[in-house]
Amino acid sequence: MEIRVNPTRMELNRLKRRLKMAERGHKLLKDKRDELVRQFLILVRENRELRERVEKELSSAFASFMLARASMPLEVLEEALMYPTRRLELQVSRRNIMSVYTPQFQWEAQKEGEEGNIYPYGYADTSAELDTAIETLARVMDQLLELAEKEKAVQMLADEIEKTRRRVNALEHVMIPRMEATIRYITMKLDENERGALTRLMKIKDVVRAKV
Amino acid sequence: MPTCKIAVVGDRDSILGFKTLGVATFPAADAAAALQIFRQLVAENYGVIFVTEELARDLREPIAELNRRFLPAVVPIPSSRGTLGIGMEAIRKNVEKAIGADIFSRKEG
């Protein structure tokens, strides 16, 4: 299918320029897509492994919490965990992957009170299971934040790849063939006009010569 | 560098321990309550939101919407009742979206 235009030389030149531009854009976008996919595959593999590990460790942390809950009354448990000794601060920077900006996190636990003590309670009323649970959870937290970073990047890359692929396909299968068809149409029309003019001239020449 | 906060949304049992780590916890009984909390968290500039898979299951659309932005990052985590495989499912979906086929399909599954 061709674009509806006036079959003039000016239009033809414009179309040829546009076609060249479209072909260059198509090549660049194709390169972009290939590189995005390469980066994506690296990230997604890491993401899978990380998630598997995190889910396993988190389950074990939850299991110890269940034990802790079973071995002490709920009110005591909630009271013990009421006032945290730390505050987790997150710093966000941007990472540029093929001009897709993904967040990167840096975190730091701000300790309040005793140095290095992650347990916000005295040991008198609480069970040992709770200590284990909190220790596991503290370990998992680092990986969880890493997971958040990776998963976000994977998601954003997937969106970008989809968008780029659509653009590549639109150029390759719609825009470029359409322009080529139109260029063909205009050249044929112009050629036809030229032939028409030529035959007309010859005919007139015959008529004029016959009169003389 | 801008700083931001971390939140955990889920049922009471699952989020209990996170509080000790200095993470803000928000108990949510069902998806509707969680959605309400999400809105509040976005307005208050939270950077990372962990949400239990049980809630994430019913909030796929809002979570996908949030994840298209730069921040926050919404991450499904297993709850205290175990994993539903939603996090893995999300990764698989992303692979399908990007590559066009699930190239990491499980051999054992």
HADDOCK unambig.tbl for C-alpha pairs under 7 A between the chains (distance, minus, plus):
assign (segid A and resid 55 and name CA) (segid B and resid 78 and name CA) 6.51 0.50 0.50
assign (segid A and resid 59 and name CA) (segid B and resid 80 and name CA) 6.92 0.50 0.50
assign (segid A and resid 59 and name CA) (segid B and resid 82 and name CA) 6.54 0.50 0.50
assign (segid A and resid 62 and name CA) (segid B and resid 80 and name CA) 5.31 0.50 0.50
assign (segid A and resid 81 and name CA) (segid B and resid 20 and name CA) 6.12 0.50 0.50
assign (segid A and resid 84 and name CA) (segid B and resid 19 and name CA) 6.36 0.50 0.50
assign (segid A and resid 84 and name CA) (segid B and resid 20 and name CA) 4.54 0.50 0.50
assign (segid A and resid 84 and name CA) (segid B and resid 21 and name CA) 6.74 0.50 0.50
assign (segid A and resid 84 and name CA) (segid B and resid 22 and name CA) 6.00 0.50 0.50
assign (segid A and resid 85 and name CA) (segid B and resid 20 and name CA) 6.80 0.50 0.50
assign (segid A and resid 86 and name CA) (segid B and resid 20 and name CA) 6.98 0.50 0.50
assign (segid A and resid 86 and name CA) (segid B and resid 21 and name CA) 5.89 0.50 0.50
assign (segid A and resid 86 and name CA) (segid B and resid 22 and name CA) 4.88 0.50 0.50
assign (segid A and resid 87 and name CA) (segid B and resid 21 and name CA) 6.69 0.50 0.50
assign (segid A and resid 87 and name CA) (segid B and resid 22 and name CA) 3.89 0.50 0.50
assign (segid A and resid 87 and name CA) (segid B and resid 23 and name CA) 6.74 0.50 0.50
assign (segid A and resid 88 and name CA) (segid B and resid 21 and name CA) 6.85 0.50 0.50
assign (segid A and resid 88 and name CA) (segid B and resid 22 and name CA) 5.00 0.50 0.50
assign (segid A and resid 88 and name CA) (segid B and resid 23 and name CA) 6.13 0.50 0.50
assign (segid A and resid 89 and name CA) (segid B and resid 3 and name CA) 6.92 0.50 0.50
assign (segid A and resid 89 and name CA) (segid B and resid 4 and name CA) 6.89 0.50 0.50
assign (segid A and resid 89 and name CA) (segid B and resid 5 and name CA) 6.47 0.50 0.50
assign (segid A and resid 90 and name CA) (segid B and resid 3 and name CA) 5.41 0.50 0.50
assign (segid A and resid 90 and name CA) (segid B and resid 4 and name CA) 5.35 0.50 0.50
assign (segid A and resid 90 and name CA) (segid B and resid 5 and name CA) 6.07 0.50 0.50
assign (segid A and resid 91 and name CA) (segid B and resid 1 and name CA) 6.30 0.50 0.50
assign (segid A and resid 91 and name CA) (segid B and resid 2 and name CA) 5.91 0.50 0.50
assign (segid A and resid 91 and name CA) (segid B and resid 3 and name CA) 4.37 0.50 0.50
assign (segid A and resid 91 and name CA) (segid B and resid 4 and name CA) 6.36 0.50 0.50
assign (segid A and resid 92 and name CA) (segid B and resid 1 and name CA) 6.23 0.50 0.50
assign (segid A and resid 92 and name CA) (segid B and resid 2 and name CA) 5.80 0.50 0.50
assign (segid A and resid 92 and name CA) (segid B and resid 3 and name CA) 6.03 0.50 0.50
assign (segid A and resid 93 and name CA) (segid B and resid 1 and name CA) 6.27 0.50 0.50
assign (segid A and resid 102 and name CA) (segid B and resid 70 and name CA) 6.49 0.50 0.50
assign (segid A and resid 103 and name CA) (segid B and resid 70 and name CA) 6.64 0.50 0.50
assign (segid A and resid 120 and name CA) (segid B and resid 20 and name CA) 6.69 0.50 0.50
assign (segid A and resid 134 and name CA) (segid B and resid 17 and name CA) 6.46 0.50 0.50
assign (segid A and resid 138 and name CA) (segid B and resid 21 and name CA) 6.48 0.50 0.50
assign (segid A and resid 148 and name CA) (segid B and resid 73 and name CA) 6.31 0.50 0.50
assign (segid A and resid 148 and name CA) (segid B and resid 75 and name CA) 5.95 0.50 0.50
assign (segid A and resid 152 and name CA) (segid B and resid 67 and name CA) 6.96 0.50 0.50
assign (segid A and resid 152 and name CA) (segid B and resid 73 and name CA) 5.89 0.50 0.50
assign (segid A and resid 155 and name CA) (segid B and resid 94 and name CA) 6.37 0.50 0.50
assign (segid A and resid 156 and name CA) (segid B and resid 68 and name CA) 6.53 0.50 0.50
assign (segid A and resid 158 and name CA) (segid B and resid 94 and name CA) 5.77 0.50 0.50
assign (segid A and resid 158 and name CA) (segid B and resid 97 and name CA) 6.30 0.50 0.50
assign (segid A and resid 158 and name CA) (segid B and resid 98 and name CA) 4.78 0.50 0.50
assign (segid A and resid 161 and name CA) (segid B and resid 98 and name CA) 5.58 0.50 0.50
assign (segid A and resid 162 and name CA) (segid B and resid 97 and name CA) 6.54 0.50 0.50
assign (segid A and resid 162 and name CA) (segid B and resid 98 and name CA) 5.65 0.50 0.50
